[in-house]
Every structure is written in C-alpha cells, then in structure tokens.
Amino acid sequence: MDAWVPPWRAQSAQSASEATPRPAQVPAGPVSELLVGHSAACDAVAELLGCDGGWQAPVARASDHPEVSALLAGHS
C-alpha cells in the first residue's frame, strides 16, 4: 500500500508522458508481509477498488541473505 497509485492517477500519468514500459516492481518489507499474510482481506479491497490481476511474489533483497550482502560488499 506504500506505493499504491489509484487507477485514475496511473492512467493520467501514463497519458501525460509516454514513458517506456518498465517491468512491474513488487515491494518487499513489513507492508508486503502484512498484505500476503491477510490476502483474503486484500483481495476483497482490491475487488472493491476495481483492481484485477493476481498476486506477484516479492523480490528477495540482498539484505535478507547475509552471504549475498557479504559478497556484494567485497565487490564495491
């Protein structure tokens, strides 16, 4: 919900500037965990708002895996 944009604003932003399409970004963190933990409630709200589509898996962050963070720190 942190990065949620109402459909009417998303459409006006797209029509105002014809930006190149980017892949969908899936937020991760406490809000995402809350949404995934209560997916039935989120689905009901999404239906009320007229949103369609399915759930996308959150993207893993390097900070979630200490071994990856250590490797990245060694290459900076």
Backbone as JSON Lines, residues from 0, in Angstrom:
{"i":0,"aa":"M","n":[0.81,-1.19,0.0],"ca":[0.0,0.0,0.0],"c":[0.87,1.27,0.0]}
{"i":1,"aa":"D","n":[2.15,1.12,0.37],"ca":[3.02,2.29,0.42],"c":[3.18,2.95,-0.95]}
{"i":2,"aa":"A","n":[3.25,2.15,-1.99],"ca":[3.49,2.69,-3.33],"c":[2.25,2.62,-4.21]}
{"i":3,"aa":"W","n":[1.1,2.38,-3.62],"ca":[-0.14,2.22,-4.39],"c":[-0.55,3.54,-5.03]}
{"i":4,"aa":"V","n":[-0.91,3.49,-6.28],"ca":[-1.38,4.67,-7.01],"c":[-2.79,4.36,-7.5]}
{"i":5,"aa":"P","n":[-3.77,5.23,-7.22],"ca":[-5.13,4.98,-7.7],"c":[-5.14,4.84,-9.21]}
{"i":6,"aa":"P","n":[-6.01,3.97,-9.74],"ca":[-6.05,3.74,-11.18],"c":[-6.25,5.02,-12.0]}
{"i":7,"aa":"W","n":[-7.04,5.97,-11.49],"ca":[-7.29,7.19,-12.26],"c":[-6.04,8.06,-12.32]}
{"i":8,"aa":"R","n":[-5.17,8.0,-11.33],"ca":[-3.92,8.76,-11.39],"c":[-2.89,8.06,-12.26]}
{"i":9,"aa":"A","n":[-2.86,6.75,-12.22],"ca":[-1.91,6.0,-13.04],"c":[-2.19,6.22,-14.52]}
{"i":10,"aa":"Q","n":[-3.46,6.25,-14.91],"ca":[-3.81,6.46,-16.31],"c":[-3.45,7.86,-16.76]}
{"i":11,"aa":"S","n":[-3.7,8.86,-15.93],"ca":[-3.38,10.23,-16.33],"c":[-1.88,10.44,-16.41]}
{"i":12,"aa":"A","n":[-1.11,9.78,-15.54],"ca":[0.34,9.91,-15.59],"c":[0.89,9.25,-16.85]}
{"i":13,"aa":"Q","n":[0.3,8.12,-17.25],"ca":[0.76,7.46,-18.47],"c":[0.44,8.28,-19.71]}
{"i":14,"aa":"S","n":[-0.75,8.84,-19.77],"ca":[-1.13,9.6,-20.95],"c":[-0.38,10.93,-21.02]}
{"i":15,"aa":"A","n":[0.01,11.48,-19.87],"ca":[0.72,12.74,-19.86],"c":[2.13,12.59,-20.43]}
{"i":16,"aa":"S","n":[2.77,11.5,-20.11],"ca":[4.12,11.26,-20.65],"c":[4.19,9.82,-21.12]}
{"i":17,"aa":"E","n":[4.52,9.66,-22.37],"ca":[4.62,8.32,-22.95],"c":[5.97,7.71,-22.58]}
{"i":18,"aa":"A","n":[6.08,7.21,-21.37],"ca":[7.31,6.6,-20.9],"c":[7.42,5.18,-21.43]}
{"i":19,"aa":"T","n":[8.64,4.71,-21.52],"ca":[8.83,3.33,-21.94],"c":[8.34,2.41,-20.83]}
{"i":20,"aa":"P","n":[7.68,1.32,-21.18],"ca":[7.16,0.43,-20.15],"c":[8.3,-0.22,-19.36]}
{"i":21,"aa":"R","n":[8.1,-0.3,-18.06],"ca":[9.07,-0.94,-17.18],"c":[8.45,-2.19,-16.58]}
{"i":22,"aa":"P","n":[9.26,-3.15,-16.18],"ca":[8.69,-4.33,-15.54],"c":[8.04,-3.94,-14.21]}
{"i":23,"aa":"A","n":[7.02,-4.67,-13.85],"ca":[6.32,-4.39,-12.6],"c":[7.26,-4.58,-11.42]}
{"i":24,"aa":"Q","n":[7.19,-3.67,-10.48],"ca":[8.0,-3.78,-9.28],"c":[7.12,-4.26,-8.15]}
{"i":25,"aa":"V","n":[7.63,-5.2,-7.4],"ca":[6.89,-5.75,-6.27],"c":[7.58,-5.29,-5.0]}
{"i":26,"aa":"P","n":[6.9,-4.48,-4.19],"ca":[7.53,-4.02,-2.96],"c":[7.75,-5.18,-1.99]}
{"i":27,"aa":"A","n":[8.76,-5.06,-1.17],"ca":[9.03,-6.05,-0.13],"c":[9.21,-5.31,1.18]}
{"i":28,"aa":"G","n":[8.96,-5.98,2.26],"ca":[9.11,-5.39,3.58],"c":[7.9,-5.67,4.44]}
{"i":29,"aa":"P","n":[7.78,-4.94,5.56],"ca":[6.7,-5.22,6.51],"c":[5.3,-5.08,5.91]}
{"i":30,"aa":"V","n":[5.1,-4.11,5.05],"ca":[3.78,-3.92,4.46],"c":[3.44,-5.1,3.55]}
{"i":31,"aa":"S","n":[4.4,-5.52,2.76],"ca":[4.17,-6.67,1.88],"c":[3.86,-7.93,2.67]}
{"i":32,"aa":"E","n":[4.58,-8.13,3.77],"ca":[4.33,-9.3,4.61],"c":[2.92,-9.25,5.2]}
{"i":33,"aa":"L","n":[2.48,-8.07,5.59],"ca":[1.12,-7.92,6.12],"c":[0.09,-8.23,5.05]}
{"i":34,"aa":"L","n":[0.3,-7.73,3.85],"ca":[-0.64,-7.98,2.76],"c":[-0.7,-9.45,2.39]}
{"i":35,"aa":"V","n":[0.44,-10.1,2.32],"ca":[0.47,-11.52,1.99],"c":[-0.16,-12.34,3.11]}
{"i":36,"aa":"G","n":[0.06,-11.93,4.35],"ca":[-0.5,-12.65,5.5],"c":[-2.01,-12.56,5.58]}
{"i":37,"aa":"H","n":[-2.58,-11.53,5.0],"ca":[-4.04,-11.32,5.04],"c":[-4.55,-11.14,3.61]}
{"i":38,"aa":"S","n":[-4.22,-12.09,2.77],"ca":[-4.52,-11.95,1.34],"c":[-6.01,-11.9,1.04]}
{"i":39,"aa":"A","n":[-6.85,-12.59,1.82],"ca":[-8.29,-12.57,1.55],"c":[-8.85,-11.16,1.74]}
{"i":40,"aa":"A","n":[-8.41,-10.47,2.79],"ca":[-8.87,-9.09,3.02],"c":[-8.37,-8.17,1.91]}
{"i":41,"aa":"C","n":[-7.13,-8.38,1.48],"ca":[-6.57,-7.56,0.41],"c":[-7.29,-7.79,-0.9]}
{"i":42,"aa":"D","n":[-7.63,-9.05,-1.17],"ca":[-8.38,-9.36,-2.39],"c":[-9.74,-8.68,-2.39]}
{"i":43,"aa":"A","n":[-10.39,-8.65,-1.22],"ca":[-11.71,-8.01,-1.12],"c":[-11.6,-6.51,-1.38]}
{"i":44,"aa":"V","n":[-10.59,-5.87,-0.81],"ca":[-10.4,-4.43,-1.03],"c":[-10.06,-4.17,-2.5]}
{"i":45,"aa":"A","n":[-9.21,-5.0,-3.08],"ca":[-8.85,-4.84,-4.5],"c":[-10.08,-4.96,-5.38]}
{"i":46,"aa":"E","n":[-10.96,-5.9,-5.06],"ca":[-12.18,-6.06,-5.85],"c":[-13.08,-4.83,-5.73]}
{"i":47,"aa":"L","n":[-13.18,-4.28,-4.51],"ca":[-13.98,-3.07,-4.32],"c":[-13.42,-1.89,-5.11]}
{"i":48,"aa":"L","n":[-12.09,-1.84,-5.23],"ca":[-11.44,-0.75,-5.95],"c":[-11.39,-0.98,-7.46]}
{"i":49,"aa":"G","n":[-11.85,-2.14,-7.89],"ca":[-11.86,-2.42,-9.33],"c":[-10.54,-2.9,-9.88]}
{"i":50,"aa":"C","n":[-9.66,-3.37,-9.01],"ca":[-8.36,-3.88,-9.46],"c":[-8.5,-5.35,-9.83]}
{"i":51,"aa":"D","n":[-7.84,-5.72,-10.9],"ca":[-7.83,-7.13,-11.27],"c":[-6.39,-7.59,-11.39]}
{"i":52,"aa":"G","n":[-6.2,-8.86,-11.45],"ca":[-4.85,-9.41,-11.53],"c":[-4.56,-10.26,-10.32]}
{"i":53,"aa":"G","n":[-3.45,-10.95,-10.37],"ca":[-3.09,-11.85,-9.29],"c":[-1.97,-11.3,-8.44]}
{"i":54,"aa":"W","n":[-1.6,-12.1,-7.51],"ca":[-0.51,-11.73,-6.61],"c":[0.81,-12.01,-7.3]}
{"i":55,"aa":"Q","n":[1.79,-11.16,-7.02],"ca":[3.15,-11.37,-7.51],"c":[4.04,-11.66,-6.3]}
{"i":56,"aa":"A","n":[4.97,-12.55,-6.47],"ca":[5.88,-12.89,-5.38],"c":[6.81,-11.71,-5.1]}
{"i":57,"aa":"P","n":[7.09,-11.43,-3.82],"ca":[8.01,-10.34,-3.52],"c":[9.42,-10.67,-3.99]}
{"i":58,"aa":"V","n":[10.15,-9.63,-4.33],"ca":[11.52,-9.79,-4.8],"c":[12.43,-9.91,-3.58]}
{"i":59,"aa":"A","n":[13.3,-10.9,-3.59],"ca":[14.24,-11.07,-2.48],"c":[15.26,-9.93,-2.5]}
{"i":60,"aa":"R","n":[15.58,-9.45,-1.32],"ca":[16.58,-8.38,-1.19],"c":[17.9,-8.98,-0.73]}
{"i":61,"aa":"A","n":[18.98,-8.38,-1.1],"ca":[20.3,-8.86,-0.68],"c":[20.41,-8.82,0.84]}
{"i":62,"aa":"S","n":[19.77,-7.84,1.49],"ca":[19.86,-7.73,2.94],"c":[19.17,-8.89,3.65]}
{"i":63,"aa":"D","n":[18.31,-9.63,2.94],"ca":[17.65,-10.79,3.52],"c":[18.59,-12.0,3.58]}
{"i":64,"aa":"H","n":[19.69,-11.94,2.86],"ca":[20.64,-13.05,2.78],"c":[22.03,-12.53,3.11]}
{"i":65,"aa":"P","n":[22.5,-12.73,4.35],"ca":[23.81,-12.18,4.76],"c":[24.96,-12.6,3.86]}
{"i":66,"aa":"E","n":[24.92,-13.83,3.32],"ca":[26.03,-14.27,2.47],"c":[26.08,-13.46,1.18]}
{"i":67,"aa":"V","n":[24.94,-13.07,0.65],"ca":[24.91,-12.24,-0.56],"c":[25.41,-10.84,-0.23]}
{"i":68,"aa":"S","n":[24.98,-10.31,0.91],"ca":[25.43,-8.98,1.32],"c":[26.95,-8.94,1.48]}
{"i":69,"aa":"A","n":[27.52,-10.01,2.04],"ca":[28.97,-10.07,2.22],"c":[29.69,-10.1,0.88]}
{"i":70,"aa":"L","n":[29.16,-10.88,-0.06],"ca":[29.77,-10.94,-1.4],"c":[29.68,-9.6,-2.11]}
{"i":71,"aa":"L","n":[28.54,-8.93,-2.0],"ca":[28.38,-7.63,-2.64],"c":[29.3,-6.58,-2.02]}
{"i":72,"aa":"A","n":[29.49,-6.65,-0.71],"ca":[30.36,-5.69,-0.04],"c":[31.8,-5.85,-0.5]}
{"i":73,"aa":"G","n":[32.2,-7.07,-0.83],"ca":[33.56,-7.32,-1.29],"c":[33.83,-6.83,-2.7]}
{"i":74,"aa":"H","n":[32.79,-6.51,-3.45],"ca":[32.95,-6.1,-4.86],"c":[32.63,-4.64,-5.1]}
{"i":75,"aa":"S","n":[32.67,-3.83,-4.06],"ca":[32.33,-2.42,-4.29],"c":[33.54,-1.55,-4.41]}
